[in-house]
Amino acid sequence: MDKMNATLIEGIRITRAECFCIPSGSKKHSLSSLLWGFGYGTPASETVYVPAKEEKAFRDKCLGDGGMKFSLRRACVLAKNIISSDLEQQWASYFDVYRHLYGCH
């Protein structure tokens, strides 16, 4: 990860990476097909979870409230929760979802 981070612009860092085996003949799930939304960091060090379809409105509201583009900090990208039967928890980590789908890493 150090080599990858060395090539990125300031403020963007990779903090976790995994390799997943996709068994031959199995369905390949694209990242976009599994996208639920994003987590945004707030000045109060909290995370606000925003569904992808609501992201533009969220960003516009933040910028309309006097925020600057560089004040928006996307903390994480989240997958649809296809793992749990808990309907209240709509999102999950991509790492967990891919591990569930492909059973290896």
N, CA, C and O atoms as CSV, one atom per row, in Angstrom:
chain,resi,resn,atom,element,x,y,z
A,1,MET,N,N,0.815,-1.179,0.000
A,1,MET,CA,C,0.000,0.000,0.000
A,1,MET,C,C,0.867,1.255,0.000
A,1,MET,O,O,0.467,2.288,-0.537
A,2,ASP,N,N,2.050,1.169,0.598
A,2,ASP,CA,C,2.921,2.341,0.632
A,2,ASP,C,C,3.254,2.815,-0.781
A,2,ASP,O,O,3.280,4.017,-1.044
A,3,LYS,N,N,3.508,1.870,-1.690
A,3,LYS,CA,C,3.828,2.246,-3.075
A,3,LYS,C,C,2.627,2.890,-3.755
A,3,LYS,O,O,2.785,3.856,-4.501
A,4,MET,N,N,1.431,2.367,-3.508
A,4,MET,CA,C,0.233,2.965,-4.102
A,4,MET,C,C,0.006,4.361,-3.536
A,4,MET,O,O,-0.266,5.295,-4.290
A,5,ASN,N,N,0.114,4.514,-2.234
A,5,ASN,CA,C,-0.118,5.812,-1.606
A,5,ASN,C,C,0.896,6.856,-2.050
A,5,ASN,O,O,0.576,8.043,-2.126
A,6,ALA,N,N,2.116,6.422,-2.343
A,6,ALA,CA,C,3.153,7.363,-2.775
A,6,ALA,C,C,2.811,8.028,-4.102
A,6,ALA,O,O,3.324,9.107,-4.400
A,7,THR,N,N,1.957,7.404,-4.897
A,7,THR,CA,C,1.609,7.964,-6.209
A,7,THR,C,C,0.331,8.799,-6.184
A,7,THR,O,O,-0.022,9.415,-7.190
A,8,LEU,N,N,-0.362,8.827,-5.056
A,8,LEU,CA,C,-1.629,9.552,-4.965
A,8,LEU,C,C,-1.412,11.003,-4.550
A,8,LEU,O,O,-0.410,11.342,-3.920
A,9,ILE,N,N,-2.372,11.853,-4.917
A,9,ILE,CA,C,-2.292,13.254,-4.520
A,9,ILE,C,C,-2.526,13.382,-3.020
A,9,ILE,O,O,-3.093,12.491,-2.388
A,10,GLU,N,N,-2.082,14.497,-2.465
A,10,GLU,CA,C,-2.230,14.722,-1.026
A,10,GLU,C,C,-3.701,14.675,-0.620
A,10,GLU,O,O,-4.562,15.228,-1.305
A,11,GLY,N,N,-3.973,14.017,0.487
A,11,GLY,CA,C,-5.334,13.932,1.003
A,11,GLY,C,C,-6.061,12.656,0.620
A,11,GLY,O,O,-7.118,12.360,1.178
A,12,ILE,N,N,-5.518,11.897,-0.317
A,12,ILE,CA,C,-6.132,10.622,-0.705
A,12,ILE,C,C,-5.188,9.512,-0.280
A,12,ILE,O,O,-4.013,9.510,-0.648
A,13,ARG,N,N,-5.701,8.576,0.489
A,13,ARG,CA,C,-4.890,7.469,0.988
A,13,ARG,C,C,-5.662,6.168,0.914
A,13,ARG,O,O,-6.865,6.130,1.174
A,14,ILE,N,N,-4.966,5.108,0.559
A,14,ILE,CA,C,-5.522,3.758,0.606
A,14,ILE,C,C,-5.175,3.207,1.979
A,14,ILE,O,O,-4.006,3.161,2.363
A,15,THR,N,N,-6.201,2.787,2.719
A,15,THR,CA,C,-5.965,2.288,4.073
A,15,THR,C,C,-6.185,0.785,4.194
A,15,THR,O,O,-5.839,0.173,5.205
A,16,ARG,N,N,-6.766,0.197,3.144
A,16,ARG,CA,C,-7.021,-1.247,3.190
A,16,ARG,C,C,-7.140,-1.763,1.763
A,16,ARG,O,O,-7.745,-1.113,0.911
A,17,ALA,N,N,-6.571,-2.911,1.509
A,17,ALA,CA,C,-6.678,-3.536,0.194
A,17,ALA,C,C,-6.665,-5.048,0.371
A,17,ALA,O,O,-5.981,-5.574,1.249
A,18,GLU,N,N,-7.422,-5.737,-0.464
A,18,GLU,CA,C,-7.460,-7.200,-0.445
A,18,GLU,C,C,-7.576,-7.702,-1.873
A,18,GLU,O,O,-8.070,-6.992,-2.749
A,19,CYS,N,N,-7.126,-8.914,-2.105
A,19,CYS,CA,C,-7.300,-9.586,-3.395
A,19,CYS,C,C,-8.387,-10.643,-3.230
A,19,CYS,O,O,-8.424,-11.363,-2.232
A,20,PHE,N,N,-9.264,-10.724,-4.214
A,20,PHE,CA,C,-10.339,-11.710,-4.171
A,20,PHE,C,C,-10.241,-12.632,-5.372
A,20,PHE,O,O,-10.017,-12.180,-6.495
A,21,CYS,N,N,-10.411,-13.929,-5.133
A,21,CYS,CA,C,-10.432,-14.930,-6.193
A,21,CYS,C,C,-11.858,-15.017,-6.726
A,21,CYS,O,O,-12.798,-15.219,-5.958
A,22,ILE,N,N,-12.020,-14.868,-8.021
A,22,ILE,CA,C,-13.335,-15.052,-8.625
A,22,ILE,C,C,-13.275,-16.388,-9.353
A,22,ILE,O,O,-12.627,-16.499,-10.393
A,23,PRO,N,N,-13.945,-17.399,-8.815
A,23,PRO,CA,C,-13.880,-18.729,-9.420
A,23,PRO,C,C,-14.324,-18.711,-10.883
A,23,PRO,O,O,-15.268,-18.012,-11.253
A,24,SER,N,N,-13.641,-19.474,-11.684
A,24,SER,CA,C,-13.967,-19.578,-13.102
A,24,SER,C,C,-15.426,-19.983,-13.280
A,24,SER,O,O,-15.905,-20.918,-12.639
A,25,GLY,N,N,-16.117,-19.274,-14.148
A,25,GLY,CA,C,-17.508,-19.587,-14.440
A,25,GLY,C,C,-18.516,-18.921,-13.522
A,25,GLY,O,O,-19.719,-18.977,-13.777
A,26,SER,N,N,-18.036,-18.289,-12.450
A,26,SER,CA,C,-18.993,-17.643,-11.543
A,26,SER,C,C,-19.311,-16.234,-12.034
A,26,SER,O,O,-18.548,-15.639,-12.795
A,27,LYS,N,N,-20.431,-15.720,-11.593
A,27,LYS,CA,C,-20.859,-14.380,-11.982
A,27,LYS,C,C,-19.891,-13.354,-11.407
A,27,LYS,O,O,-19.488,-13.443,-10.248
A,28,LYS,N,N,-19.530,-12.389,-12.225
A,28,LYS,CA,C,-18.667,-11.302,-11.773
A,28,LYS,C,C,-19.549,-10.104,-11.439
A,28,LYS,O,O,-20.294,-9.621,-12.293
A,29,HIS,N,N,-19.467,-9.630,-10.213
A,29,HIS,CA,C,-20.265,-8.496,-9.755
A,29,HIS,C,C,-19.424,-7.228,-9.858
A,29,HIS,O,O,-18.353,-7.144,-9.257
A,30,SER,N,N,-19.897,-6.252,-10.608
A,30,SER,CA,C,-19.156,-4.999,-10.735
A,30,SER,C,C,-19.332,-4.162,-9.473
A,30,SER,O,O,-20.315,-4.307,-8.746
A,31,LEU,N,N,-18.370,-3.290,-9.229
A,31,LEU,CA,C,-18.472,-2.397,-8.080
A,31,LEU,C,C,-19.721,-1.535,-8.177
A,31,LEU,O,O,-20.415,-1.327,-7.182
A,32,SER,N,N,-20.010,-1.030,-9.379
A,32,SER,CA,C,-21.163,-0.133,-9.525
A,32,SER,C,C,-22.490,-0.858,-9.294
A,32,SER,O,O,-23.443,-0.248,-8.809
A,33,SER,N,N,-22.567,-2.137,-9.631
A,33,SER,CA,C,-23.826,-2.867,-9.422
A,33,SER,C,C,-24.110,-3.099,-7.942
A,33,SER,O,O,-25.255,-3.329,-7.555
A,34,LEU,N,N,-23.071,-3.039,-7.119
A,34,LEU,CA,C,-23.221,-3.262,-5.681
A,34,LEU,C,C,-23.240,-1.964,-4.871
A,34,LEU,O,O,-23.402,-2.002,-3.651
A,35,LEU,N,N,-23.076,-0.813,-5.537
A,35,LEU,CA,C,-22.957,0.459,-4.827
A,35,LEU,C,C,-24.218,0.808,-4.045
A,35,LEU,O,O,-25.315,0.815,-4.603
A,36,TRP,N,N,-24.062,1.098,-2.755
A,36,TRP,CA,C,-25.153,1.627,-1.934
A,36,TRP,C,C,-25.003,3.140,-1.787
A,36,TRP,O,O,-25.958,3.888,-1.999
A,37,GLY,N,N,-23.806,3.582,-1.426
A,37,GLY,CA,C,-23.595,5.009,-1.217
A,37,GLY,C,C,-22.262,5.292,-0.554
A,37,GLY,O,O,-21.283,4.569,-0.747
A,38,PHE,N,N,-22.243,6.369,0.239
A,38,PHE,CA,C,-20.981,6.879,0.753
A,38,PHE,C,C,-21.111,7.314,2.205
A,38,PHE,O,O,-22.197,7.647,2.679
A,39,GLY,N,N,-19.998,7.303,2.886
A,39,GLY,CA,C,-19.912,7.885,4.213
A,39,GLY,C,C,-19.102,9.164,4.114
A,39,GLY,O,O,-18.002,9.160,3.562
A,40,TYR,N,N,-19.632,10.257,4.642
A,40,TYR,CA,C,-18.930,11.540,4.635
A,40,TYR,C,C,-18.555,11.915,6.052
A,40,TYR,O,O,-19.372,11.828,6.968
A,41,GLY,N,N,-17.305,12.336,6.227
A,41,GLY,CA,C,-16.850,12.802,7.524
A,41,GLY,C,C,-17.344,14.214,7.778
A,41,GLY,O,O,-17.367,15.044,6.869
A,42,THR,N,N,-17.738,14.485,9.012
A,42,THR,CA,C,-18.206,15.819,9.388
A,42,THR,C,C,-17.136,16.518,10.224
A,42,THR,O,O,-16.232,15.865,10.746
A,43,PRO,N,N,-17.235,17.841,10.354
A,43,PRO,CA,C,-16.279,18.558,11.213
A,43,PRO,C,C,-16.319,18.072,12.665
A,43,PRO,O,O,-15.337,18.224,13.392
A,44,ALA,N,N,-17.440,17.493,13.091
A,44,ALA,CA,C,-17.564,16.975,14.462
A,44,ALA,C,C,-17.018,15.553,14.582
A,44,ALA,O,O,-17.269,14.876,15.579
A,45,SER,N,N,-16.275,15.097,13.575
A,45,SER,CA,C,-15.675,13.753,13.550
A,45,SER,C,C,-16.711,12.638,13.582
A,45,SER,O,O,-16.449,11.560,14.116
A,46,GLU,N,N,-17.873,12.890,13.021
A,46,GLU,CA,C,-18.903,11.869,12.868
A,46,GLU,C,C,-18.957,11.480,11.398
A,46,GLU,O,O,-18.352,12.142,10.555
A,47,THR,N,N,-19.675,10.415,11.091
A,47,THR,CA,C,-19.848,9.996,9.707
A,47,THR,C,C,-21.324,10.048,9.356
A,47,THR,O,O,-22.169,9.521,10.079
A,48,VAL,N,N,-21.621,10.693,8.233
A,48,VAL,CA,C,-22.988,10.767,7.714
A,48,VAL,C,C,-23.057,9.799,6.538
A,48,VAL,O,O,-22.243,9.884,5.619
A,49,TYR,N,N,-24.025,8.880,6.559
A,49,TYR,CA,C,-24.166,7.880,5.502
A,49,TYR,C,C,-25.217,8.349,4.504
A,49,TYR,O,O,-26.355,8.641,4.872
A,50,VAL,N,N,-24.814,8.417,3.226
A,50,VAL,CA,C,-25.661,8.991,2.183
A,50,VAL,C,C,-25.830,7.987,1.047
A,50,VAL,O,O,-24.840,7.576,0.442
A,51,PRO,N,N,-27.071,7.583,0.746
A,51,PRO,CA,C,-27.291,6.700,-0.406
A,51,PRO,C,C,-26.814,7.382,-1.693
A,51,PRO,O,O,-26.891,8.605,-1.810
A,52,ALA,N,N,-26.329,6.609,-2.644
A,52,ALA,CA,C,-25.785,7.159,-3.888
A,52,ALA,C,C,-26.782,8.070,-4.589
A,52,ALA,O,O,-26.401,9.115,-5.117
A,53,LYS,N,N,-28.052,7.687,-4.601
A,53,LYS,CA,C,-29.052,8.488,-5.317
A,53,LYS,C,C,-29.323,9.825,-4.626
A,53,LYS,O,O,-29.928,10.713,-5.227
A,54,GLU,N,N,-28.886,9.983,-3.375
A,54,GLU,CA,C,-29.083,11.229,-2.637
A,54,GLU,C,C,-27.794,12.037,-2.490
A,54,GLU,O,O,-27.786,13.090,-1.852
A,55,GLU,N,N,-26.697,11.536,-3.087
A,55,GLU,CA,C,-25.409,12.191,-2.873
A,55,GLU,C,C,-25.372,13.611,-3.434
A,55,GLU,O,O,-24.870,14.515,-2.766
A,56,LYS,N,N,-25.882,13.827,-4.626
A,56,LYS,CA,C,-25.833,15.166,-5.218
A,56,LYS,C,C,-26.573,16.167,-4.340
A,56,LYS,O,O,-26.062,17.258,-4.087
A,57,ALA,N,N,-27.762,15.818,-3.874
A,57,ALA,CA,C,-28.530,16.717,-3.005
A,57,ALA,C,C,-27.774,16.982,-1.700
A,57,ALA,O,O,-27.769,18.109,-1.205
A,58,PHE,N,N,-27.136,15.949,-1.141
A,58,PHE,CA,C,-26.357,16.110,0.088
A,58,PHE,C,C,-25.201,17.080,-0.132
A,58,PHE,O,O,-24.979,17.985,0.672
A,59,ARG,N,N,-24.466,16.885,-1.226
A,59,ARG,CA,C,-23.328,17.757,-1.530
A,59,ARG,C,C,-23.791,19.192,-1.768
A,59,ARG,O,O,-23.176,20.136,-1.272
A,60,ASP,N,N,-24.875,19.356,-2.526
A,60,ASP,CA,C,-25.409,20.697,-2.794
A,60,ASP,C,C,-25.817,21.388,-1.498
A,60,ASP,O,O,-25.576,22.583,-1.329
A,61,LYS,N,N,-26.436,20.640,-0.580
A,61,LYS,CA,C,-26.848,21.217,0.705
A,61,LYS,C,C,-25.624,21.652,1.504
A,61,LYS,O,O,-25.610,22.745,2.072
A,62,CYS,N,N,-24.608,20.812,1.550
A,62,CYS,CA,C,-23.388,21.155,2.294
A,62,CYS,C,C,-22.729,22.401,1.711
A,62,CYS,O,O,-22.283,23.279,2.450
A,63,LEU,N,N,-22.671,22.472,0.390
A,63,LEU,CA,C,-22.048,23.625,-0.255
A,63,LEU,C,C,-22.928,24.861,-0.115
A,63,LEU,O,O,-22.417,25.974,0.004
A,64,GLY,N,N,-24.249,24.676,-0.129
A,64,GLY,CA,C,-25.179,25.784,0.046
A,64,GLY,C,C,-25.168,26.352,1.450
A,64,GLY,O,O,-25.537,27.507,1.662
A,65,ASP,N,N,-24.745,25.543,2.411
A,65,ASP,CA,C,-24.668,25.990,3.808
A,65,ASP,C,C,-23.347,26.702,4.095
A,65,ASP,O,O,-22.959,26.853,5.253
A,66,GLY,N,N,-22.663,27.135,3.045
A,66,GLY,CA,C,-21.408,27.865,3.222
A,66,GLY,C,C,-20.174,26.998,3.173
A,66,GLY,O,O,-19.064,27.489,3.378
A,67,GLY,N,N,-20.344,25.723,2.908
A,67,GLY,CA,C,-19.191,24.829,2.817
A,67,GLY,C,C,-18.442,25.016,1.510
A,67,GLY,O,O,-18.990,25.529,0.535
A,68,MET,N,N,-17.194,24.599,1.497
A,68,MET,CA,C,-16.388,24.655,0.280
A,68,MET,C,C,-16.214,23.233,-0.235
A,68,MET,O,O,-16.297,22.271,0.529
A,69,LYS,N,N,-15.971,23.108,-1.541
A,69,LYS,CA,C,-15.809,21.772,-2.122
A,69,LYS,C,C,-14.767,20.956,-1.375
A,69,LYS,O,O,-14.936,19.752,-1.179
A,70,PHE,N,N,-13.695,21.607,-0.960
A,70,PHE,CA,C,-12.629,20.873,-0.287
A,70,PHE,C,C,-12.962,20.555,1.170
A,70,PHE,O,O,-12.211,19.847,1.840
A,71,SER,N,N,-14.092,21.080,1.659
A,71,SER,CA,C,-14.492,20.750,3.027
A,71,SER,C,C,-15.266,19.437,3.074
A,71,SER,O,O,-15.465,18.873,4.150
A,72,LEU,N,N,-15.705,18.944,1.910
A,72,LEU,CA,C,-16.392,17.653,1.853
A,72,LEU,C,C,-15.346,16.550,1.903
A,72,LEU,O,O,-14.413,16.538,1.100
A,73,ARG,N,N,-15.496,15.626,2.841
A,73,ARG,CA,C,-14.526,14.529,2.972
A,73,ARG,C,C,-15.262,13.204,2.907
A,73,ARG,O,O,-15.957,12.814,3.846
A,74,ARG,N,N,-15.099,12.520,1.783
A,74,ARG,CA,C,-15.717,11.200,1.638
A,74,ARG,C,C,-14.848,10.208,2.399
A,74,ARG,O,O,-13.689,9.985,2.048
A,75,ALA,N,N,-15.411,9.621,3.434
A,75,ALA,CA,C,-14.659,8.719,4.301
A,75,ALA,C,C,-14.678,7.275,3.812
A,75,ALA,O,O,-13.735,6.522,4.057
A,76,CYS,N,N,-15.761,6.881,3.112
A,76,CYS,CA,C,-15.853,5.498,2.656
A,76,CYS,C,C,-16.880,5.364,1.535
A,76,CYS,O,O,-17.785,6.184,1.382
A,77,VAL,N,N,-16.705,4.309,0.770
A,77,VAL,CA,C,-17.654,3.921,-0.276
A,77,VAL,C,C,-18.263,2.604,0.188
A,77,VAL,O,O,-17.543,1.692,0.596
A,78,LEU,N,N,-19.589,2.504,0.126
A,78,LEU,CA,C,-20.280,1.370,0.735
A,78,LEU,C,C,-21.087,0.565,-0.276
A,78,LEU,O,O,-21.636,1.113,-1.231
A,79,ALA,N,N,-21.149,-0.734,-0.051
A,79,ALA,CA,C,-21.900,-1.652,-0.913
A,79,ALA,C,C,-23.292,-1.889,-0.342
A,79,ALA,O,O,-23.541,-1.672,0.843
A,80,LYS,N,N,-24.191,-2.338,-1.210
A,80,LYS,CA,C,-25.521,-2.763,-0.752
A,80,LYS,C,C,-25.330,-3.946,0.186
A,80,LYS,O,O,-24.495,-4.814,-0.069
A,81,ASN,N,N,-26.085,-3.983,1.248
A,81,ASN,CA,C,-25.960,-5.066,2.220
A,81,ASN,C,C,-26.735,-6.288,1.724
A,81,ASN,O,O,-27.944,-6.397,1.925
A,82,ILE,N,N,-26.025,-7.191,1.083
A,82,ILE,CA,C,-26.637,-8.444,0.626
A,82,ILE,C,C,-26.279,-9.587,1.578
A,82,ILE,O,O,-26.592,-10.749,1.320
A,83,ILE,N,N,-25.619,-9.234,2.678
A,83,ILE,CA,C,-25.131,-10.229,3.627
A,83,ILE,C,C,-26.133,-10.498,4.740
A,83,ILE,O,O,-26.398,-11.651,5.081
A,84,SER,N,N,-26.683,-9.440,5.298
A,84,SER,CA,C,-27.503,-9.533,6.503
A,84,SER,C,C,-28.988,-9.504,6.178
A,84,SER,O,O,-29.408,-8.919,5.180
A,85,SER,N,N,-29.765,-10.137,7.023
A,85,SER,CA,C,-31.221,-10.081,6.874
A,85,SER,C,C,-31.797,-8.881,7.625
A,85,SER,O,O,-33.006,-8.652,7.596
A,86,ASP,N,N,-30.936,-8.117,8.295
A,86,ASP,CA,C,-31.356,-6.916,9.017
A,86,ASP,C,C,-31.684,-5.822,8.003
A,86,ASP,O,O,-30.780,-5.222,7.423
A,87,LEU,N,N,-32.963,-5.565,7.790
A,87,LEU,CA,C,-33.400,-4.607,6.777
A,87,LEU,C,C,-33.034,-3.170,7.126
A,87,LEU,O,O,-33.000,-2.311,6.244
A,88,GLU,N,N,-32.761,-2.899,8.388
A,88,GLU,CA,C,-32.400,-1.537,8.790
A,88,GLU,C,C,-30.975,-1.196,8.382
A,88,GLU,O,O,-30.665,-0.028,8.147
A,89,GLN,N,N,-30.113,-2.186,8.294
A,89,GLN,CA,C,-28.720,-1.954,7.903
A,89,GLN,C,C,-28.626,-2.131,6.388
A,89,GLN,O,O,-28.461,-3.249,5.901
A,90,GLN,N,N,-28.729,-1.033,5.649
A,90,GLN,CA,C,-28.802,-1.099,4.192
A,90,GLN,C,C,-27.447,-1.220,3.517
A,90,GLN,O,O,-27.383,-1.625,2.357
A,91,TRP,N,N,-26.370,-0.885,4.198
A,91,TRP,CA,C,-25.055,-0.899,3.578
A,91,TRP,C,C,-24.103,-1.825,4.328
A,91,TRP,O,O,-24.334,-2.209,5.475
A,92,ALA,N,N,-23.020,-2.164,3.626
A,92,ALA,CA,C,-21.978,-3.019,4.205
A,92,ALA,C,C,-20.651,-2.665,3.548
A,92,ALA,O,O,-20.614,-1.966,2.535
A,93,SER,N,N,-19.590,-3.141,4.120
A,93,SER,CA,C,-18.262,-2.960,3.549
A,93,SER,C,C,-18.147,-3.766,2.255
A,93,SER,O,O,-18.613,-4.903,2.186
A,94,TYR,N,N,-17.528,-3.178,1.233
A,94,TYR,CA,C,-17.273,-3.926,0.003
A,94,TYR,C,C,-16.436,-5.168,0.293
A,94,TYR,O,O,-16.647,-6.210,-0.327
A,95,PHE,N,N,-15.492,-5.073,1.225
A,95,PHE,CA,C,-14.662,-6.224,1.569
A,95,PHE,C,C,-15.531,-7.381,2.059
A,95,PHE,O,O,-15.346,-8.522,1.636
A,96,ASP,N,N,-16.478,-7.086,2.948
A,96,ASP,CA,C,-17.361,-8.126,3.483
A,96,ASP,C,C,-18.277,-8.698,2.405
A,96,ASP,O,O,-18.507,-9.906,2.362
A,97,VAL,N,N,-18.799,-7.836,1.538
A,97,VAL,CA,C,-19.700,-8.294,0.472
A,97,VAL,C,C,-18.947,-9.185,-0.513
A,97,VAL,O,O,-19.456,-10.239,-0.894
A,98,TYR,N,N,-17.762,-8.788,-0.928
A,98,TYR,CA,C,-16.995,-9.613,-1.865
A,98,TYR,C,C,-16.586,-10.937,-1.233
A,98,TYR,O,O,-16.594,-11.973,-1.897
A,99,ARG,N,N,-16.226,-10.906,0.057
A,99,ARG,CA,C,-15.898,-12.151,0.753
A,99,ARG,C,C,-17.114,-13.076,0.768
A,99,ARG,O,O,-16.975,-14.286,0.588
A,100,HIS,N,N,-18.299,-12.518,0.981
A,100,HIS,CA,C,-19.548,-13.289,0.984
A,100,HIS,C,C,-19.828,-13.868,-0.411
A,100,HIS,O,O,-20.219,-15.029,-0.535
A,101,LEU,N,N,-19.631,-13.068,-1.443
A,101,LEU,CA,C,-19.932,-13.510,-2.808
A,101,LEU,C,C,-18.963,-14.569,-3.319
A,101,LEU,O,O,-19.370,-15.526,-3.979
A,102,TYR,N,N,-17.694,-14.396,-3.014
A,102,TYR,CA,C,-16.681,-15.259,-3.623
A,102,TYR,C,C,-16.026,-16.232,-2.650
A,102,TYR,O,O,-15.296,-17.127,-3.074
A,103,GLY,N,N,-16.273,-16.073,-1.364
A,103,GLY,CA,C,-15.815,-17.045,-0.384
A,103,GLY,C,C,-14.325,-17.182,-0.212
A,103,GLY,O,O,-13.865,-18.147,0.398
A,104,CYS,N,N,-13.565,-16.258,-0.726
A,104,CYS,CA,C,-12.112,-16.328,-0.546
A,104,CYS,C,C,-11.539,-14.925,-0.634
A,104,CYS,O,O,-12.208,-13.984,-1.061
A,105,HIS,N,N,-10.316,-14.810,-0.229
A,105,HIS,CA,C,-9.564,-13.558,-0.411
A,105,HIS,C,C,-8.085,-13.810,-0.300
A,105,HIS,O,O,-7.289,-12.880,-0.425
